[in-house]
Amino acid sequence: MRFTIYQESRQGGRANNEDRTSYCYSRDALLMIVADGMGGHHYGEIAAQIAVQTLADSFQREAKPGLSDPFRFLQKAINNAHHAILDYSMRRQMKDSPRTTCVACLIQDSVAYWAHAGDSRLFLMRNGRLIAQTRDHSRVRLLLEEGIINEAQAAMHPDRNKIYSCLGGPAAPEIEFSRKTPLEHGDVLLLCTDGLWGVTSGESMAISLKGANLLQAIPMLLAEAEVKGGTHGDNLSVVGVRWEDAYIDEASSVISTQTMAKNEVTTRLDQFGRNPAYKSDLSDEEIERAIEEIRSAIEKYAPNK
């Protein structure tokens, strides 16, 4: 596999950053994850952390170096993340469980598989055009599909932030899966939270990223979205990859997995409370306790070794 990948999260106009992102790759497979914690205070960020950490841990265990059934992997890992959040809530005796959206994409043999719950989105872009995107699990999206409102009305609708599928809620998440989607050389996949897509259309992002260096172009997109979001703008988080399925001149930003060992996995996942990009109002003592409780909740769903 050959690809260029970039991830970043920004606080925007919020007091805390409740988004979380991660990516992992083995010799033959790549996993990308974005989660947007819900509910305010610090519980949303914990739900999002559990989601990305559960999926990353599952990939590290199972990608040896590929996965036998990518869709089954996504279904099981996302459901395990949902139950791990519920376990965390029960252990803390919380009145209401923390919740998060989640979108994840797995690429293997130059084929993309993705799944999501909530309104964090995936966009597939090719030659400056938007080829595919996820469908939000939101009340506003249902109104749009029924023709009751139009896109302009949706952008200003008072219920635009209300979603009906998430991880950590009282009901099992409604997980929506893509089709097996073959990728072409130069395709861009962008996973992001609504802090970005809420103020920047997929079509305009596709134009901006056509032939661009992702390591330069994505920060520019985030900076523009921050300005548009203003002082009350949401957290903005993204993982973007440009797929390189044919040989090109070596560049420092291109990752090649050709020389990786069969059982080797590389993961980019920030430890909870350790990255200043994810500002939190938790004290150091609360962060240490949360790290231990998150790990305990996740390990319940790890198979015995």
N, C-alpha and C positions, 0 to 999 in steps of 0.2 A: 504494500500500500504506500502511496505517496500523497501527502496532503499538507496544506497550510491551515493552521488553526489559531484562533484567538478567542480569549474570553475576558470579560471585564464586568464589574458591577459598580454602579454609582448610587449614591444616596439620594440624589435629586433634592426635592424640597421637603422630604420627610425627616422626622427626628431620628429615626432608626432605619437601618437597611435590613429588611426582612426577606430579601431575595437570596438565593444561593445558586451557584453554578458549579459544574465539574465536567471533566472529560477524562477518559481512560482509553488506552489502546494497547493491544497485544500485537503480535506479528501479523495477524490476519483479520482483526476486528477493531472497530472504533466505536466508543459509546460517548454520547454527549447528553447532558442533563441540565435543565433549568427549572427551578422551583420558586414560586412567589408565595411567601407566607402570608396568611390572612389573620385578621382579627385584632391587629394593633398590639401595643406593648411588646414584650419580648417573646411571647408564645408563638407567634407566627414564624419568627426566625428559627425557633427550635424545630417546628414541624418541617420547615423547608430543609434544615440541616439533616434531619433524620431521613428525609426523602432522597436527597442526593447521595448521602453516605450509604444508605441501604443499597441503592442501585450500583454505586461504585464498588462496594464490598462484594456484591453478587458477581459483578463482572470479573473482579480479580480472582475469585474462586473458580469461575466456570469457563472463562475464555482461555482454552488450553490447546492451541491458540485461538480457535474459533468456537462458535456456538452451533450446536446441532439444530436448534429451532429458535431463531431470533424473536419471532413473535411470542412464543411461549416464554422465553426469557423475560421479555418486557412485561408480559402479563403477570408472571409470578413475582418479579421484583417489585413492581408498582403496588401490587396487592400486599406484599410483605411490608413495604414501607407504610402503607395505610394502617396495618395492624400494629406495627411498631410504634406509630404515633399514638394509637389508642392505648397501648401498654404503658407508654410514658405517662399519659394522662391519668390512667388508673393508679399507677405507682405514686404519682403526686397528689392523688385524690382531688383532681381538678373538677370543678363543676361543669366545665365545658372544654372539650378536647381542642387543642390547637389544630389548625387546618392549613393546607397549602395546595396550590395548583402544582401540576408537574407536566413537563413535556420532555420526552426522551427519544433519541434517535440512535439507532445502531446501524453501522455500515459494515458489510462483509461481502467479499467477492464483487465489489463495485455495485452492490445493491443496497439501497437504503430501506430501513424499516423504522417506522416511528409510531409512537402512541402518546396520548395525552389525556389529562383530566383537568377541566377548568378552562381558563382563558389565557394561559401562557401559550405562545404560538410557535409554530415552525413554518418557515418559508423556504421553498425550493426555487432557486433562480437560475436561469440559463440564458446566456448571451444577452443580459440586460432585461430579460423578461421574467415575470412571475409565472412559474409553471404550476405550482401547487402550494396550498397552505392549509393549516388545520382549521377546523370549525369550532369556534368558541362554545363552551357549554354554559351559555348565559341566557338570561331572559330576553335580553335585547336581540341576541342572534335569532331566537325563536320568533320574535316579532318581525324581524327582517325577512325571515324565510316565509312567513305567512303573508307578507306584503302589507302589513299594518303600518309600518314605518319605513322610511328610506334611510340611506347611509348618513345623510346630513343630520336627520333627526336622531339616529342612533348615537352619533358622536356627542350629543348634548342630552341624551335621555337620562332621567334621574336614576333609573335602575341599571345603568350600564355596567356597574361594578358588582351586580348580583349574579352569582353563578350557581348552577345546580349540580355540579359534580366536582368533588375535590377529595383530597386525601385527609383522613382524620375526622371526617364528619360522622354522624350517627348512621348514615346509610353507606353501603359499599360504593366505592367510586364507579361511575360510568366511564370506562376506559375505551377510548375510540382509537382504532388502529388504521394505519395506512394500508395501501396495497404494496406489494413488493415493487420497488421503484428503481429500475436500473439507472445508474448515473453516467454522465458523459464527462469527458475531460473538461475542466473549467467550471463545472457546476458549483454553485454556492448554496449551502444549507445554513440557515440562520435560525437559531432558537432564541427566543427573547420573551421578556415580561412586558406587561402592558404599559410600563413607563416609556418604552420605546415605540411599540407599534400603535399606542394610543394617540401619538402625535405625529407619526411618520408612516405613510402608507407603504405596503409591501412593494407596490409598483415603483415608487420613488427610491426605495432602498435598492431594488434590483438595478435601476439605472446607475445609482451611485457606486455600486460594487462591481459593475461590469469592467472586467480587466484590471481592477484596482488591487493594490497591495492591501490585504485585509488588516494587517498590523497598523496601517495608517488610516484606512478608510473607515473602519468600524469606530475608532475613537472619535473621528469627526462626526459620524452619525449620532453618537451618544452626546457629544457636546451640543450639537444642534437641537437634539431632543430636550436636553436640559434647559436650554434657553426657551424653547417653546412651552415646556411644562411650567416654567416660572417658579415662584416661591412656594407654590403648593403642589409642585409636580411629584409624581410617584418615583419610587426606586426604579432604576433602569439597569437591566442585566441582559447579557448576550453571550452566547457561544456561537461562533461562526467558523465554517470550514470551507475551503476551496478544494475540490477533489481533483487530484492529478493522476489520471490513470494511464498516462503515457510519459515517456522519458522527456524531460526538459533539462536545460542547463541547471546545475546545482545552485541552489540559493539558500542562504542561511535560514530563511523562514520556513523552508519546506522540510517536513518530517518524512523520513523513509523508514519503514519497519522491516525492510528486507533482511537486515543483519540481526534482528532480535531473536533470542532463543525461543524455543517452542512454548515454554511455560512462563515467559517473561511478560509482565504487565507494567505499563507506566501510567500513573494516575496524577492528575492535577486536581486536588481537592483541598481547600483551605480548612484547617482545623477550626472548630467552633471557637469564636471569641479571640482569634489570633490575627485576623487580618483587619487593619484599620478601615478598609473600604466598607466593611460591614459594621457600622457603628451601632453600638448597643448601650442601653442604660443599665446593664447588669454589672454588678460589682465583680471583682476578681474571684471572690469566694463563690459567688453564684455561678460564674462561668465554669469554674473547676467542678462544681457539683453537677452542672448541666452536662458537661463533657462525659462524666462517668455515667450519668443516667441515660444519655443518648446511646452510649456504647452498650449498656446493659439491655436497652430496648431492642437494639439492632441484633445483638448476638443471639437472641432467642430464635431468630429466623435463619441463622447460619447452620448448615448441616454439620453433624458431628464428624470430626476428623478421625 
